Amino acid sequence: MVSPSSNVLRIFPPHNKIISYETKCLPMYFEIPILILPAPPHDDDDHQSTMMSNEMPSPNVNVKNNDDNHHPPHRNDDNTNINTAAAVSAPNAFHQIVNSPCEYGLTCHPSDENHNPIEHFFRHIWQIQPAIYRKVARKLEIEEEEDEEETSPSSSSSSSSSSALTQTIQMTWNDVADLFHHSLSTSSTSASTQTSASTSTPLAFHDGRPLHSPHPHSDYLSGHSLVLNHADSHHPRLSRLCLSLRETFPHAYANVYLTPPEGRAADPHADDRDVLLVQVQGKKKWRVCETVPVKFPFEEEQVGKGGREVPVEVWEGTSCFGGGKEGVVVLEEGDVLYLPRGFVHGASTAGVVGDEPCPSFHVTVALATQDWCMAAVVAERVRDVLNGVEEFRMALPIGPCGEYEKSGGDGSGGGGGAFVEESLARALDVIRERVTGASVERRLRWKYSVHNARADVHRRAVVEDYNAAAAAAAANRRRAPSKKRKINATKDDRDDEENVNAKASCEPIVGPNAASRVRLETFVRASTPSERESILMEEGRLRGLTVREETHGALMAILAGIKNDPRRAFCVGSDLRGLAKKNGDGSGVGDDDDDDDDGNGGLALVCDFTLLSFVRCCVELGALAVVVDS
C-alpha cells in the first residue's frame, strides 16, 4: 500500500510474512580454481623468516564456490589476463587516454607532433600535476557500437575490437544496476574468500559519511550517493579496463561512484594513491586544490579522512586548471581526470552550470602508489630480512626496571641503550648484506604479481558469472510462449495469460528475483492481489521504501497512473515520465510541492536510474509486476 504522507512516499508489503533463507539471484555454474600465487622472492643465501609480515599477502589463496554443479577446476599457470585474445586485439586503454586533448592542472607542457604521449605523461604529469583528457571515446563511436551490440542482461558481449576504456564508457544505467546487484548477490559467499576484493559491498553516503547499504536502490531513492569498492570484481567491463591498464601500470583496481542529481558523495579530501577518474554517465563538477597539504601521503596522512581536517588555507586557496579560488571543472561523459596522490578534491552534481539536474556515474581506477614507493618497499624488505634472524625477533631489554634491562646480552647489566647500539650495529650489517637493489626490485615485482593474481581470480569469476546469467536468461526466453498480449482482454483472461507466461518462463514476476531482472526496456503493470500475497519477506530484504522529498510527487503520480490503468503494461524507460506529467497536471497528485520549478513534483530530478531503482523496489515489494511477454 501507499502511505498517505504528504512529504514522503512509503510503500509497504501487504503483510509481514517473514522467512529466513539465503538466495542467489544470479546463477553461478562454476568453481574458481585454487590459485597458486608466486613464491615469495628470496636470495640463495638468505634464511627466510618462517613468519611473514601481516602486510604481506598470504602465499596461497583457496577460493571455491559452494555450488555442487561446477565445471572441473582449471589452472591459470602464467597468471595472465582473463579473455587474453580480446585483450591482445583491443587497443590499449591508456594509449587511448593520453592521445586525447589534454588540459593541464598546473603547468602547460605543449608537445610536438612527434612526441610519445605516454612518455610525455610520465615526464610532465605523472605524480606532478592533475590533468583532464577530454572525450577519450567519441560519442559517435559509442552510439554506433551500442546499435551493433546485442541486448543481454550482462551487456558484456562487446566487440573485442573496441578498447576496454570505450566499453566502460558505453556502460548504461542497466549495467550500473547489474553491477550493484552482483555485489549483493555474491556477498553471502564472500566471507570464505577472505580477500578485500571479494567482500566489497555498497556504501551509501549521507552528509559525506559512509554507511553500509544492503539496499542500494532504496538508498539512491532517498537521495544518497552510492560507492562500491573493488567494482572490477562485479562487472566484466571494469575487469577488462583494469586488465588493459595493467599493460601500463603494475596493478589497477576500480571503485565506482553513483551520485543522484543535486547530490555529492564524500567530503573534500586527499587520497594516498594516484587515480584515473572516468566519467561514464551524466556530469559532475570538480574542484581540485592547487596546494598539496602533505606531499605523497600515506594512509594515516590523508586529510579529509579519519578525523584529519583539510586545512582551511588549502580549500580556500587557488584551484587547479586556472580556476582561481572558486574555480571548478565539469567532467562530461567520456572525460578522464588524472589526480596524483595528495591533491585535495571535492565533487558534486549540484548546480552544474547551464544544464538541467543530472546524476553522475564515474569509475575511479586506483593506482596504489603508496605501496610502490621506496619507503614502503624497503621497509618491507628490511622487515623480511630481520624477521629471518632469531636474535632480532626477541624483545629489546628496555623497560621500567634494571632487572628487566639486564635480561639483554649476557645478563651482566649490559642492557638498555648500550645493548641496543650493539644489536643495531649487527642488524645494519645484515641489512647491508641482504637488502640490495636487486632484492628490493624482486620484492616489489613479487608484490605486483601477488595482487594481480589474486585480482584475476575474482575477475575471471565475474566474467563467468555474467555469462551464466546471460545463458540462463536466453534459455528462459526460448521457453517463454510466443503469443502476443490481448489488448482488450478481460480481467480473467489477463490473469490466466499472466499465470501461463510466468509458469512457462520459469521466472517470477514479483519479488526480489523479478526485481533483479528489471531494466529500462522492461514492461511492468499493476500487480494482482494474489501476486502481492505471494511475496515472502526474506530476512534482510527490503521491507519499505522512502524517497527523497524533492521527487516524491512525481513518483507517487507514476504509481497512481499505473494502478489507475491495470490492464496496460508500461515501459520503464519510455512511459513512466509521461504518467508523472499526466497525473501531476490532471489529478493533482504530485502538485503539492510548491518549491518545484517543473510543476510535477520534482520530475526534473527523476533520472533514468531513479526510474529503474523505483520500479525495482516496487517489484520487490509486490506493488508492481514484471510483464514476461510484452
QUIBELDA-V107669 format. One record per helix or strand of 3 or more residues. SS is the DSSP state (~ for helix, > for strand). FROM is the first residue (numbers start at 1). TO is the last residue. If there is no record, write none. Layout:
ss=SS from=FROM to=TO
ss=SS from=FROM to=TO
This chain:
ss=> from=10 to=12
ss=~ from=84 to=89
ss=~ from=93 to=98
ss=> from=101 to=104
ss=~ from=117 to=124
ss=> from=131 to=134
ss=~ from=139 to=148
ss=~ from=164 to=169
ss=~ from=173 to=185
ss=~ from=187 to=192
ss=> from=203 to=206
ss=> from=209 to=212
ss=~ from=216 to=221
ss=> from=225 to=228
ss=~ from=231 to=233
ss=~ from=236 to=245
ss=> from=253 to=259
ss=> from=274 to=282
ss=> from=284 to=289
ss=~ from=299 to=301
ss=~ from=312 to=315
ss=> from=329 to=331
ss=> from=336 to=339
ss=> from=345 to=348
ss=> from=360 to=367
ss=~ from=369 to=371
ss=~ from=374 to=387
ss=~ from=390 to=393
ss=~ from=402 to=405
ss=~ from=416 to=434
ss=~ from=437 to=479
ss=~ from=491 to=505
ss=~ from=512 to=515
ss=> from=523 to=526
ss=~ from=529 to=533
ss=> from=544 to=546
ss=~ from=549 to=564
ss=~ from=572 to=586
ss=~ from=603 to=605
ss=~ from=608 to=621
ss=> from=624 to=626
